[in-house]
Structures are given as structure tokens and as C-alpha cells.
Amino acid sequence: MKKTLLITAALLTPLTAQAAPGEGKDQKSPRKAPPAEVLAKFDADGDGKLNKEERKAAGEARRAETLAKFDKDGDGKLSKEEREAAALERFDADKDGVLNEAEKKAAKDAAMERRKKGPKGKGPKGKKGPKGSKKAGA
């Protein structure tokens, strides 16, 4: 079950474009420049980098492509089988239809990297601070 969740998390890691190095005040590490084809498609203002809205549009397009490709039953979400098929396509480097140990490790590493970043860069599960530190009534 954990392997499936890790593979699924790795698979659903958005491969969206990121901001150019130096963009954003509170940025801890520079981001990679987006691929040229992503810039060509989503850089609406033509400044050579993706701003917040452009990155959001790129991410939404990527999610839509993933659903279109793997959501075989058309319910708008990926079932366990659909996620496994997507993971197999992404991580099955030797294309033998099975993830070997190295491919499983790559999937796990990708999932762990995504978990470190968390939603919107806030850490695991989008929370800031230690677990259980929410204010009462919030």
C-alpha cells in the first residue's frame, strides 16, 4: 500500500514549469528555468519567465493532459489502476511492463521530494509549523 501511495504521489507530481532563478522574495533556493516549449506556450507576457498565473495555467494544463491520457473511465479522477498505469509509463525505464528495484526507487525518491515541498511550498500537507500547532477555533 505504501509503495502504491509513493508511486502515485510521484506520478501526480506536477511537471509544471517553475519560475526563473531570483523570482520571488522569500525564495530559499533558485528554481530551474522552464523548458522552452513551456515558455512558448504559457509565457503570456513574453518576459521569458513564468509568473504565478502562468505557472498555474501550466499546472492545470498538465493535470488535464494526465487525466485525458489515463482516466479511462472518464470520471474526472484517477483510480488505483489508472494511477498504476501512469506510474508504470513514467518510471518503467526499460519498458518491460514492471517496475524493477531501481525504477521503484526512482518513483519513491520522486514522491519523497514532492512530499518535502508539499502543496504551495509549505511543507508536508501544506501546513506551516509543527504538527498539531493549529490555533483553537481556526
Helices and strands as residue ranges (DSSP letters): H 2-11, H 36-42, H 52-70, H 80-91, H 101-117, G 119-121, G 124-126
